[in-house]
Amino acid sequence: MTMDINSMLYRLCSVDGVSGDERSASEIALSMLESYTDDCSIDDFGNVIGHIKSTGNKPKLLLDAHIDRVGLIVSFIDDNGFIKVGAVGGPDRRVLAAQSVTIHGKEKVKGVVSVLPPHVKSGDGVPKIDEIVIDTGYTKQELESRIELGDRITFDCEPVAMLGTRYCAGALDDRCGVASILVALEMLKSNELAFDLDVSFTTQEETGESGAKIAVYDLDPDYILEMDVSFAKTPDSDRAKCADMSKGVMIGIAPSLSREVSGRLISLAKLENIPYQLEVMGGKTGTNADTMSVNKSGAKACTLSIPLKFMHTPAEIIDTDDVISTAKLITAFATKGGAENG
């Protein structure tokens, strides 16, 4: 597989894969993972599972990122053909008005989130999910031949490379984490590993980390590196709670994470001159690491996060250099081990 990150992100982010219906995204990710192992598949829960190296005589390291994305679900079609929806995950309701969407039914149906013009609307409040309707132009009968209740809905945003190394798409949370693992696997080719290595691209993270619970139970790792996204600074953000885009991977420090692994990653980043930042959290991380680290007898886990702007909107933005920094740190940990003398 050619390591063109922009092309990889385009493939990953162009498919739907809203939580609970990730098959299309899982199949794309599986096809990419097959470049690095023949021992990979999609399990009954939709998780992509791959075994890269399994000797049985080394500690087990799991690299995980979630494959699902936020979106909407069809909950009702009224007599006039308007579609009522429910939220899947936490899409940002502030930006839904007049968005172009795709309903993934028996066929793909285009629609627009209905909104009153400002001339006839009073107030400027953010609509609640149960107030949102989608207009497709079809009658109820025409819609019912094309879609069903429970079909997932995604926001239309063509993935696009921006100036320099910036990239914009609607599913970068967390398809860019998936990409960071694939880039790391390319870097790890022909390298001696300090671990038996497994990979999982897990489902339903946005709705409760269910895929992670299934995957980690069977894999039962000793160490976990969880690749996800976190908040990048914007002009209106809380500077103390956000990281700088383009300044490297965010290494997690939290009560729910292994301080030993966090410290080891910091040491490796310094040793290898890998750009990094710290992400300090006072409780749980809000990622699959919270679920995976307490499986069976537990695992030493840490998050590696990619700074991302405009989370859970149709136009998330990252810097692909931060994806590369993440991949380099994964590679350093996988080859040099989880201890100073590893």
ROLUM-310241 format. One record per residue (C-alpha): x, y, z. Coordinates in pm, whole numbers, always signed. Example, Ala and Ser with C-alpha at 12.3 -4.5 7.8 and 13.67 -1.06 7.14 Angstrom:
2
<xx = +1230 yy = -450 zz = +780> $
<xx = +1367 yy = -106 zz = +714> $
This chain:
342
<xx = +0 yy = +0 zz = +0> $
<xx = +135 yy = +339 zz = -99> $
<xx = +170 yy = +570 zz = +200> $
<xx = -19 yy = +867 zz = +60> $
<xx = -195 yy = +991 zz = +374> $
<xx = -433 yy = +1220 zz = +187> $
<xx = -549 yy = +936 zz = -37> $
<xx = -583 yy = +708 zz = +264> $
<xx = -793 yy = +965 zz = +451> $
<xx = -1008 yy = +1020 zz = +144> $
<xx = -1089 yy = +650 zz = +123> $
<xx = -1156 yy = +619 zz = +496> $
<xx = -1366 yy = +934 zz = +527> $
<xx = -1570 yy = +894 zz = +209> $
<xx = -1770 yy = +599 zz = +343> $
<xx = -2055 yy = +625 zz = +592> $
<xx = -2013 yy = +393 zz = +893> $
<xx = -2232 yy = +575 zz = +1145> $
<xx = -2228 yy = +398 zz = +1485> $
<xx = -2407 yy = +65 zz = +1474> $
<xx = -2385 yy = +42 zz = +1094> $
<xx = -2011 yy = +50 zz = +1030> $
<xx = -1980 yy = -232 zz = +775> $
<xx = -1878 yy = -13 zz = +480> $
<xx = -1607 yy = +163 zz = +683> $
<xx = -1489 yy = -165 zz = +835> $
<xx = -1452 yy = -322 zz = +491> $
<xx = -1237 yy = -31 zz = +366> $
<xx = -1018 yy = -46 zz = +678> $
<xx = -987 yy = -426 zz = +649> $
<xx = -870 yy = -396 zz = +287> $
<xx = -596 yy = -159 zz = +403> $
<xx = -496 yy = -377 zz = +699> $
<xx = -459 yy = -678 zz = +468> $
<xx = -141 yy = -517 zz = +333> $
<xx = +24 yy = -601 zz = +667> $
<xx = -125 yy = -932 zz = +773> $
<xx = -325 yy = -1222 zz = +632> $
<xx = -462 yy = -1288 zz = +981> $
<xx = -734 yy = -1024 zz = +990> $
<xx = -1113 yy = -1019 zz = +966> $
<xx = -1433 yy = -844 zz = +1066> $
<xx = -1594 yy = -999 zz = +1373> $
<xx = -1967 yy = -1041 zz = +1442> $
<xx = -1981 yy = -695 zz = +1600> $
<xx = -1826 yy = -520 zz = +1301> $
<xx = -1482 yy = -472 zz = +1458> $
<xx = -1179 yy = -511 zz = +1234> $
<xx = -932 yy = -739 zz = +1412> $
<xx = -577 yy = -810 zz = +1295> $
<xx = -290 yy = -1012 zz = +1439> $
<xx = +40 yy = -870 zz = +1316> $
<xx = +280 yy = -1080 zz = +1519> $
<xx = +194 yy = -1359 zz = +1761> $
<xx = +481 yy = -1562 zz = +1907> $
<xx = +329 yy = -1610 zz = +2249> $
<xx = +657 yy = -1529 zz = +2425> $
<xx = +633 yy = -1149 zz = +2443> $
<xx = +390 yy = -908 zz = +2607> $
<xx = +85 yy = -829 zz = +2395> $
<xx = +38 yy = -477 zz = +2262> $
<xx = -296 yy = -369 zz = +2115> $
<xx = -323 yy = -69 zz = +1882> $
<xx = -683 yy = +54 zz = +1871> $
<xx = -883 yy = +329 zz = +1702> $
<xx = -1257 yy = +349 zz = +1651> $
<xx = -1402 yy = +321 zz = +1301> $
<xx = -1750 yy = +465 zz = +1361> $
<xx = -1863 yy = +825 zz = +1312> $
<xx = -2143 yy = +1041 zz = +1451> $
<xx = -2456 yy = +1098 zz = +1247> $
<xx = -2835 yy = +1072 zz = +1252> $
<xx = -3092 yy = +791 zz = +1229> $
<xx = -3431 yy = +789 zz = +1055> $
<xx = -3698 yy = +774 zz = +1327> $
<xx = -4020 yy = +869 zz = +1144> $
<xx = -4157 yy = +969 zz = +802> $
<xx = -4461 yy = +1196 zz = +823> $
<xx = -4753 yy = +1211 zz = +580> $
<xx = -4589 yy = +1495 zz = +386> $
<xx = -4266 yy = +1302 zz = +332> $
<xx = -4057 yy = +1486 zz = +591> $
<xx = -3809 yy = +1271 zz = +785> $
<xx = -3774 yy = +1297 zz = +1162> $
<xx = -3440 yy = +1192 zz = +1308> $
<xx = -3256 yy = +1085 zz = +1619> $
<xx = -2894 yy = +1162 zz = +1706> $
<xx = -2631 yy = +887 zz = +1684> $
<xx = -2345 yy = +996 zz = +1904> $
<xx = -2319 yy = +1370 zz = +1957> $
<xx = -2342 yy = +1561 zz = +1629> $
<xx = -2307 yy = +1936 zz = +1681> $
<xx = -2666 yy = +2062 zz = +1649> $
<xx = -2547 yy = +2421 zz = +1600> $
<xx = -2437 yy = +2347 zz = +1243> $
<xx = -2718 yy = +2119 zz = +1127> $
<xx = -2949 yy = +2384 zz = +981> $
<xx = -2967 yy = +2361 zz = +598> $
<xx = -2699 yy = +2090 zz = +587> $
<xx = -2698 yy = +1861 zz = +286> $
<xx = -2726 yy = +1499 zz = +400> $
<xx = -2736 yy = +1146 zz = +262> $
<xx = -2976 yy = +881 zz = +389> $
<xx = -2818 yy = +537 zz = +348> $
<xx = -3119 yy = +321 zz = +267> $
<xx = -3196 yy = +66 zz = -4> $
<xx = -3047 yy = +337 zz = -220> $
<xx = -2872 yy = +660 zz = -126> $
<xx = -3120 yy = +946 zz = -91> $
<xx = -3008 yy = +1308 zz = -78> $
<xx = -3182 yy = +1554 zz = +150> $
<xx = -3152 yy = +1888 zz = +325> $
<xx = -3209 yy = +1967 zz = +692> $
<xx = -3517 yy = +2190 zz = +689> $
<xx = -3487 yy = +2536 zz = +839> $
<xx = -3708 yy = +2844 zz = +847> $
<xx = -3561 yy = +3153 zz = +679> $
<xx = -3452 yy = +3421 zz = +929> $
<xx = -3721 yy = +3653 zz = +789> $
<xx = -4000 yy = +3440 zz = +937> $
<xx = -3825 yy = +3284 zz = +1236> $
<xx = -3827 yy = +3429 zz = +1585> $
<xx = -3523 yy = +3380 zz = +1806> $
<xx = -3191 yy = +3217 zz = +1720> $
<xx = -3191 yy = +2914 zz = +1946> $
<xx = -3022 yy = +2587 zz = +1851> $
<xx = -3285 yy = +2332 zz = +1739> $
<xx = -3330 yy = +2019 zz = +1945> $
<xx = -3287 yy = +1688 zz = +1765> $
<xx = -3659 yy = +1613 zz = +1782> $
<xx = -3727 yy = +1947 zz = +1611> $
<xx = -3511 yy = +1862 zz = +1309> $
<xx = -3670 yy = +1737 zz = +986> $
<xx = -3514 yy = +1643 zz = +654> $
<xx = -3666 yy = +1737 zz = +318> $
<xx = -3584 yy = +1506 zz = +26> $
<xx = -3850 yy = +1622 zz = -218> $
<xx = -4006 yy = +1275 zz = -219> $
<xx = -4357 yy = +1185 zz = -102> $
<xx = -4399 yy = +948 zz = +190> $
<xx = -4480 yy = +661 zz = -47> $
<xx = -4178 yy = +735 zz = -265> $
<xx = -3952 yy = +750 zz = +41> $
<xx = -4081 yy = +423 zz = +187> $
<xx = -3975 yy = +242 zz = -130> $
<xx = -3622 yy = +377 zz = -88> $
<xx = -3549 yy = +400 zz = +286> $
<xx = -3659 yy = +244 zz = +613> $
<xx = -3684 yy = +350 zz = +975> $
<xx = -3342 yy = +298 zz = +1134> $
<xx = -3139 yy = +390 zz = +827> $
<xx = -2835 yy = +602 zz = +909> $
<xx = -2779 yy = +955 zz = +784> $
<xx = -2446 yy = +1127 zz = +719> $
<xx = -2361 yy = +1490 zz = +650> $
<xx = -2231 yy = +1566 zz = +304> $
<xx = -1872 yy = +1691 zz = +315> $
<xx = -1630 yy = +1593 zz = +41> $
<xx = -1292 yy = +1513 zz = +204> $
<xx = -1043 yy = +1770 zz = +83> $
<xx = -674 yy = +1847 zz = +124> $
<xx = -627 yy = +2205 zz = +236> $
<xx = -327 yy = +2436 zz = +230> $
<xx = -2 yy = +2271 zz = +336> $
<xx = -63 yy = +1957 zz = +543> $
<xx = -415 yy = +2039 zz = +668> $
<xx = -700 yy = +1803 zz = +582> $
<xx = -1077 yy = +1850 zz = +615> $
<xx = -1344 yy = +1578 zz = +627> $
<xx = -1656 yy = +1479 zz = +815> $
<xx = -1530 yy = +1157 zz = +974> $
<xx = -1175 yy = +1238 zz = +1086> $
<xx = -1296 yy = +1143 zz = +1434> $
<xx = -1162 yy = +882 zz = +1431> $
<xx = -1063 yy = +772 zz = +1083> $
<xx = -741 yy = +974 zz = +1124> $
<xx = -662 yy = +752 zz = +1425> $
<xx = -711 yy = +449 zz = +1200> $
<xx = -475 yy = +611 zz = +949> $
<xx = -208 yy = +669 zz = +1215> $
<xx = -205 yy = +295 zz = +1293> $
<xx = -179 yy = +201 zz = +924> $
<xx = +109 yy = +446 zz = +877> $
<xx = +280 yy = +295 zz = +1185> $
<xx = +243 yy = -56 zz = +1042> $
<xx = +416 yy = +62 zz = +727> $
<xx = +699 yy = +205 zz = +940> $
<xx = +722 yy = -121 zz = +1135> $
<xx = +782 yy = -337 zz = +830> $
<xx = +1099 yy = -546 zz = +873> $
<xx = +1152 yy = -411 zz = +1227> $
<xx = +1200 yy = -637 zz = +1526> $
<xx = +907 yy = -584 zz = +1763> $
<xx = +920 yy = -580 zz = +2141> $
<xx = +562 yy = -715 zz = +2157> $
<xx = +319 yy = -958 zz = +2008> $
<xx = +115 yy = -704 zz = +1816> $
<xx = -262 yy = -685 zz = +1754> $
<xx = -473 yy = -418 zz = +1586> $
<xx = -841 yy = -334 zz = +1629> $
<xx = -1059 yy = -81 zz = +1451> $
<xx = -1362 yy = -86 zz = +1675> $
<xx = -1729 yy = -1 zz = +1638> $
<xx = -1984 yy = +197 zz = +1840> $
<xx = -1734 yy = +411 zz = +2033> $
<xx = -1954 yy = +717 zz = +1988> $
<xx = -2248 yy = +540 zz = +2151> $
<xx = -2081 yy = +377 zz = +2450> $
<xx = -1758 yy = +199 zz = +2347> $
<xx = -1943 yy = -129 zz = +2286> $
<xx = -1710 yy = -252 zz = +2013> $
<xx = -1410 yy = -201 zz = +2238> $
<xx = -1566 yy = -421 zz = +2508> $
<xx = -1608 yy = -705 zz = +2259> $
<xx = -1267 yy = -676 zz = +2092> $
<xx = -1052 yy = -643 zz = +2402> $
<xx = -1210 yy = -940 zz = +2578> $
<xx = -1077 yy = -1185 zz = +2322> $
<xx = -748 yy = -1006 zz = +2254> $
<xx = -665 yy = -964 zz = +2626> $
<xx = -359 yy = -737 zz = +2579> $
<xx = -95 yy = -641 zz = +2834> $
<xx = -51 yy = -292 zz = +2684> $
<xx = -287 yy = -69 zz = +2488> $
<xx = -220 yy = +239 zz = +2280> $
<xx = -550 yy = +411 zz = +2202> $
<xx = -545 yy = +644 zz = +1902> $
<xx = -818 yy = +907 zz = +1898> $
<xx = -865 yy = +1280 zz = +1848> $
<xx = -881 yy = +1566 zz = +2094> $
<xx = -944 yy = +1939 zz = +2086> $
<xx = -720 yy = +2168 zz = +1883> $
<xx = -699 yy = +2535 zz = +1970> $
<xx = -922 yy = +2783 zz = +1791> $
<xx = -946 yy = +3160 zz = +1852> $
<xx = -1249 yy = +3113 zz = +2079> $
<xx = -1130 yy = +2803 zz = +2268> $
<xx = -1015 yy = +2757 zz = +2626> $
<xx = -639 yy = +2756 zz = +2569> $
<xx = -577 yy = +2551 zz = +2884> $
<xx = -792 yy = +2263 zz = +2757> $
<xx = -677 yy = +2246 zz = +2396> $
<xx = -359 yy = +2161 zz = +2206> $
<xx = -184 yy = +2329 zz = +1917> $
<xx = -248 yy = +2180 zz = +1577> $
<xx = +73 yy = +2097 zz = +1386> $
<xx = +282 yy = +2063 zz = +1703> $
<xx = +266 yy = +1689 zz = +1742> $
<xx = +82 yy = +1399 zz = +1902> $
<xx = -92 yy = +1450 zz = +2237> $
<xx = +26 yy = +1202 zz = +2502> $
<xx = -245 yy = +1136 zz = +2759> $
<xx = -199 yy = +1161 zz = +3135> $
<xx = -502 yy = +1067 zz = +3347> $
<xx = -600 yy = +866 zz = +3656> $
<xx = -755 yy = +607 zz = +3425> $
<xx = -432 yy = +568 zz = +3225> $
<xx = -99 yy = +406 zz = +3310> $
<xx = +144 yy = +674 zz = +3429> $
<xx = +423 yy = +427 zz = +3354> $
<xx = +323 yy = +409 zz = +2987> $
<xx = +265 yy = +784 zz = +2964> $
<xx = +614 yy = +842 zz = +3102> $
<xx = +767 yy = +590 zz = +2866> $
<xx = +603 yy = +757 zz = +2567> $
<xx = +732 yy = +1096 zz = +2677> $
<xx = +1084 yy = +955 zz = +2708> $
<xx = +1063 yy = +794 zz = +2365> $
<xx = +932 yy = +1113 zz = +2206> $
<xx = +1229 yy = +1304 zz = +2345> $
<xx = +1475 yy = +1032 zz = +2244> $
<xx = +1342 yy = +1009 zz = +1887> $
<xx = +1281 yy = +1386 zz = +1846> $
<xx = +911 yy = +1327 zz = +1783> $
<xx = +695 yy = +1639 zz = +1832> $
<xx = +455 yy = +1587 zz = +2122> $
<xx = +223 yy = +1766 zz = +2362> $
<xx = +66 yy = +1659 zz = +2689> $
<xx = -306 yy = +1608 zz = +2739> $
<xx = -382 yy = +1605 zz = +3111> $
<xx = -726 yy = +1478 zz = +3216> $
<xx = -863 yy = +1468 zz = +3568> $
<xx = -1076 yy = +1157 zz = +3528> $
<xx = -1166 yy = +928 zz = +3243> $
<xx = -1050 yy = +1001 zz = +2890> $
<xx = -1376 yy = +962 zz = +2699> $
<xx = -1206 yy = +712 zz = +2467> $
<xx = -1195 yy = +334 zz = +2427> $
<xx = -899 yy = +331 zz = +2667> $
<xx = -1142 yy = +366 zz = +2958> $
<xx = -1317 yy = +42 zz = +2864> $
<xx = -1023 yy = -157 zz = +2733> $
<xx = -785 yy = -93 zz = +3024> $
<xx = -1016 yy = -266 zz = +3276> $
<xx = -1072 yy = -584 zz = +3078> $
<xx = -1019 yy = -910 zz = +3273> $
<xx = -704 yy = -852 zz = +3484> $
<xx = -643 yy = -510 zz = +3328> $
<xx = -395 yy = -361 zz = +3083> $
<xx = -151 yy = -70 zz = +3091> $
<xx = -305 yy = +186 zz = +2857> $
<xx = -235 yy = +532 zz = +2723> $
<xx = -402 yy = +760 zz = +2471> $
<xx = -228 yy = +915 zz = +2173> $
<xx = -453 yy = +1190 zz = +2040> $
<xx = -445 yy = +1390 zz = +1719> $
<xx = -544 yy = +1759 zz = +1758> $
<xx = -867 yy = +1825 zz = +1566> $
<xx = -1075 yy = +2135 zz = +1507> $
<xx = -1455 yy = +2147 zz = +1487> $
<xx = -1522 yy = +1804 zz = +1639> $
<xx = -1850 yy = +1628 zz = +1550> $
<xx = -1926 yy = +1866 zz = +1263> $
<xx = -1932 yy = +1792 zz = +889> $
<xx = -1599 yy = +1975 zz = +847> $
<xx = -1341 yy = +1851 zz = +1097> $
<xx = -982 yy = +1960 zz = +1036> $
<xx = -648 yy = +1800 zz = +1125> $
<xx = -284 yy = +1838 zz = +1025> $
<xx = -149 yy = +1520 zz = +866> $
<xx = +192 yy = +1596 zz = +1019> $
<xx = +30 yy = +1517 zz = +1356> $
<xx = -84 yy = +1182 zz = +1214> $
<xx = +277 yy = +1110 zz = +1119> $
<xx = +401 yy = +1211 zz = +1465> $
<xx = +149 yy = +971 zz = +1617> $
<xx = +266 yy = +691 zz = +1388> $
<xx = +630 yy = +756 zz = +1474> $
<xx = +559 yy = +732 zz = +1846> $
<xx = +362 yy = +410 zz = +1799> $
<xx = +659 yy = +273 zz = +1608> $
<xx = +907 yy = +373 zz = +1877> $
<xx = +698 yy = +210 zz = +2151> $
<xx = +637 yy = -108 zz = +1950> $
<xx = +1009 yy = -156 zz = +1877> $
<xx = +1169 yy = -32 zz = +2198> $
<xx = +921 yy = -167 zz = +2450> $
<xx = +720 yy = -37 zz = +2740> $
<xx = +1005 yy = -11 zz = +2991> $
<xx = +1323 yy = +196 zz = +2989> $
<xx = +1530 yy = -116 zz = +2937> $
<xx = +1275 yy = -268 zz = +2694> $
